[in-house]
Amino acid sequence: MAKLLIVDDEPSVLSALRRMCLNRDASPPIPDAQVTTFTSPVQALEYVREHPVDLVISDYRMPEMDGASFLTRVRELQPFSARIILSAYADIEGIMRAVNDAGIFQFISKPWSDHDLRAAIVQVLAHRALLVENHQLASEVRRQRGVISAQQAEFERLELESPGITRVRWAPDGGVLLEE
């Protein structure tokens, strides 16, 4: 199942993107897409802190935070999530920042072609799957060579599967905060 997160401050754009991603009759098919949408990048970041996502698609121009800043924060929280940015504006400096800081996989201009965007999503998800597999295989090789312990390899595997699972959230009084 491909877990997609889409962020755009325009609800009509979110609806169109959601419909496009969930349309199983269109080509190329996006495998088992589970789509979550937000109009607020701040709320989306809260979601990303608690839920693993495979791909984040974000608009570039939003009132609370631009797409490059948002995707940079997503990358910090979930380094193995793939990132695509959408924009109707050719802000070269902003796009370069998105590529360099946020590590976006693809830039798509608005208005988009459904077929081209679907193809990009499928391609980015396949690339992400290879990166995750590469990381897991490299960890296994290091473990076999004794560079990292079996415990560290398991720690990395769990973090890949469920980002944030290995982090402890502390209360001001020193207690451990459980999921709310």
Secondary structure, 3 states (H helix, E strand, C coil): CEEEEEECCCHHHHHHHHHHHHCCCCCCCCCCEEEEEECCHHHHHHHHHHCCCCEEEEECCCCCCCHHHHHHHHHHHCCCCEEEEEECCCCHHHHHHHHHHCCCCEEEECCCCHHHHHHHHHHHHHHHHHHHHHHHHHHHHHHHCCCCCHHHHHHHHHHHHCCCCCCCEECCCCCEECCC
